[in-house]
Amino acid sequence: MEIFIGRQPIFDENEKLFAYELLYRNGQEQNEYMAVDSDLATVEVIINSFFSIGFDELASGKPCFINFTDTLLKSDIFESLSPREVVVEVLEDVPITADLVERVKEIHNRGFRIALDDFVLQNHVSLYDQLFQYVDYIKVDFLLSTEVERHEIEEKVLRHYPHITLLAEKVETRAQYLEARTIGYKLFQGYYFKQPQIIKGNEIPANMLQYYKVIALLNSAEPDIDGLVDHIEHDVALSFKLLKLINNSSKRTKRKIRSIKQAILLLGLTDLQRWVQILIYREWSKKPKADMYEELMKTSLCRAKLCELMAKRIGYRNHSEYFLVGMFSLIDALLEKPMNIILAQLPLSDEIVETISGSETALSPVLDMAIALERLDWEEVTRLEDKLQLKTDELFEFVEKANQWVTNFQLV
């Protein structure tokens, strides 16, 4: 399933790339904002950035300006975002109240940089002095604002708030750019430099039933970790998103993931619940997944369970790694992207990555056996039986158990 995100560069006064603004887009041909619920638009941008495309691929280490509505500013989503990667852009329609000032202060104290979008001074607002203490950037619209409106902002900010950087946006001509530079603007964005580029990615369609089951488990008085592991392992999309989230959030670690359980414990139950709730909110607007994806997901799950069952029978203690090898061995087909690019974005152990990439490792024979059984390649099955010391009747039993394991979890 294709997903899209708009990305427009922001340049400094030396015309060097400083950051990007990430924008909601719903198609490759729609290089403009389409009318949509503002909360949902921001959630789409965050999910597509974190789970589907990845901040590393989108921004190459540069910070990303992301629009936040009044509702999302009040949410606890910032617990899971990285201040190094995200600049919080407060939309122009957010009312400036004492509550907003206090919330912006809290977000700023977490290390996030704050930007005010499409800013215009309003005479009836008396809280600018308090708010500006926690603001890092003010974006001024050079297309829609008047020269008088811009002068009022420039006079107030440049004279009284030297810590705030003025950003000229919607700069469409060189004359506007030079005017802004001369006045004292330090950052610039607009069609004069570059129009938003649409970045396309692919996403594994979601299994909503699994999301709700996970939320139910997380809401229990004493969450069952093993039960959570079981439910997440039954969902290729959720397993993939979990790993991408760890790799793209404040929970990023140098430690490599060897099991879904390790990933859950690393992320933490509170963050897991928060992100699954965000995913549920977002999926309400999505279309049902295609049959091809569902069959690929079923095959991935069956292959994962089959690898795990064989590893347990042989006596391998790291059977969770075999499960992940099976699960993600078809991830390139699901996402329609090269395997090496996908694996570079997941914090998997080196041996898992090497196995899925096609290198011969200690994990390879079990994966090869699972694939041979799928393809009914009896010559290869016989060869691997001897190598793995497995019997034919055991293999048939494992295949049946793996298929039953997938069937027992109804896929929506």
Buried (B, 14 or more C-beta within 10 A) or exposed (E): BEBBBBBBBBBEBEEEBBBBBBBBBBEEEEBEBEEEEBBBBBBBBBBBBBBBBBBEBBBEEBBBBBBBBBEBBEBEBBBBBBBEBBBBBBBEEBEBEEEBBEBBBEBBEEEBBBBBBBBBEEEEEEEBEBBBBBBBBBBBBBEEBEEEBBEBBBEBBBEEBEEBBBBBBBBBEEEBBEBBBEBEBBBBBBEBBBBBBBBEBBBBBBBBBBBBBBBEBBEEEEBEEEBBBBBBBBBBBBBBBBBBBBBBBBBBEEEBBBBBBBBBEBBEBEBBBBBBBBBBEBBEEEEEBEEEBBEBBBBBBBBBBBBBBBBBBBEBEBBBBBBBBBBBBBBBBBBEBEBEEBBEBBBBBEBBBBBBEEEEBEBBBBBBBBBBBEEEBEEBBEBBBEEBEBEEEBBEEBBEBBBEBBEEBEBE
